[in-house]
Amino acid sequence: MQEAFSEVVNYGFKVMKLHSIEANVNPANEASIKLLEKNNFIREAYYEENYYYNGKFLDTAIYSLLTTEQ
């Protein structure tokens, strides 16, 4: 997963010229959070019960990464 993730981030910054990339994650998804943090994504926000799925309200953690190029 690391290799694919790195390619997507690289494409976003180098080819699409994005300034930042944002990830919305279920806080219970520890594997995704670990991958984001390993790649220098920073948790920017935490929303409690902000979306409804499968009969219940769930939380969301928001992570982002800013480009290092100006």
N, C-alpha and C positions, 0 to 999 in steps of 0.2 A: 504494500500500500504506500509506503514511503516514496518509492520511485515514481509512482503515478501521481501522487500528491505534489511532489516537487516539480514535475513537468507541468501540471496544471497551473501552479502558482507562477512558475517561470513564464508560461505562455501569457498569463494575465498581465504580468508586469512588462515583459519585453515586447510582445507582439501587439497586445490590445492597449498597451500604454496606460493601464489602470493606475490610479494613485493609491488605492487601498482595496483590500479584499476582505469581505465579511463572511462569517460563518455563524449560522443559527443552529444551536445544538441542544438536544435533550440532555440536561445535566446528569441523567442516569447513564448516558453513553460514555463510559469512562475511556474506552478505546479511542473514540474520536477526539475527546478532550486531550488525551495524552499525545496524540498525533499533532494536534494543533499547537499545543504548548511546546512540543519538541521542535516545531518549525517557527518558533518565535511569535506565534499569535498571542495576543493579550486579551484577557477577558475585560470587556468594556461595560457590560451590563448583565443584569439578571432580572428576568421578568417572571413573576409568580402567576401561575395559572392563566397564562395569556392566550392559550389556544386549546380547543376542544378536540379530542381524538378518542375514538373507540369508547365513547360513553363517559369520559372524564376529562377534567381540565388538567393540563400539564404545564410545567415551567419551561422556560427557554433561557439558555445562556448565549450571549452574543460575544463572539471573538473577532478580532480584526488584526490585520497586518498592513502597515504602511510601506510603500516602496522606499528603498534606501537611495534611489537615484533621483536626482532633481532635474 
